[in-house]
Amino acid sequence: MSSNVVNLNRFRKKKQREEKAKQAEINRIRHGRTQAEKDRERAERERAARLIDGKRLERGPEENLDGDTATERSDEV
């Protein structure tokens, strides 16, 4: 009567790996996107950024939103 010896740590770890693999598959189905979808979204973001940049008013690099330059503001302090 010989029984089959089972390493419980190995069994537990194998079960955890299988559960993680199952959850990963569910997540891939739920959240996964194809490369074409990713490329299309990236192209749309770049296009929107170009449109916004094209409509931006030109300002000097040292001007803030009030229209004051950085040197004028430092004199006030």
C-alpha positions in Angstrom: 0.0 0.0 0.0 2.1 2.9 -1.2 0.5 6.3 -1.4 1.4 9.1 -3.6 3.4 11.8 -1.7 2.2 15.4 -2.5 4.3 18.5 -1.8 1.6 20.9 -0.4 3.7 24.0 -1.1 4.1 23.0 -4.8 0.4 22.2 -5.0 -0.6 25.6 -3.5 1.8 27.6 -5.7 0.5 25.7 -8.8 -3.1 26.5 -7.9 -2.2 30.2 -7.4 -0.5 30.4 -10.8 -3.5 28.9 -12.4 -5.8 31.4 -10.7 -3.6 34.3 -11.8 -3.5 33.0 -15.4 -7.3 32.8 -15.4 -7.7 36.3 -14.0 -5.1 37.6 -16.5 -7.1 36.1 -19.4 -10.3 37.8 -18.1 -8.5 41.1 -17.9 -7.1 40.8 -21.4 -10.6 40.2 -22.7 -12.1 43.0 -20.7 -9.4 45.7 -21.1 -7.3 44.5 -24.1 -7.1 46.6 -27.3 -5.6 45.6 -30.6 -2.6 47.4 -32.0 -4.7 49.0 -34.7 -7.0 50.5 -32.0 -4.0 51.8 -30.1 -2.5 53.3 -33.3 -5.8 55.0 -34.2 -6.1 56.5 -30.8 -2.5 57.8 -30.8 -3.1 59.4 -34.3 -6.3 61.1 -33.0 -4.4 62.5 -30.0 -1.6 63.8 -32.2 -4.1 65.4 -34.6 -5.9 67.1 -31.8 -2.7 68.4 -30.4 -1.7 69.8 -33.8 -5.1 71.5 -34.2 -4.8 73.1 -30.7 -1.2 74.2 -31.4 -2.3 75.7 -34.7 -5.0 77.8 -33.0 -2.8 78.9 -30.1 -2.1 82.6 -29.8 1.6 83.5 -30.1 3.2 84.7 -26.9 6.7 85.3 -25.9 8.4 82.6 -23.8 8.6 84.9 -20.8 5.0 86.1 -20.8 2.5 84.7 -18.3 -1.3 84.6 -18.6 -1.7 88.2 -17.4 0.5 89.5 -20.3 3.3 90.7 -18.0 6.8 89.7 -18.7 8.9 88.0 -16.0 11.1 91.1 -15.6 8.2 93.4 -14.9 6.9 91.0 -12.2 10.3 90.8 -10.5 10.4 94.6 -10.2 7.1 94.5 -8.2 8.4 92.2 -5.5 
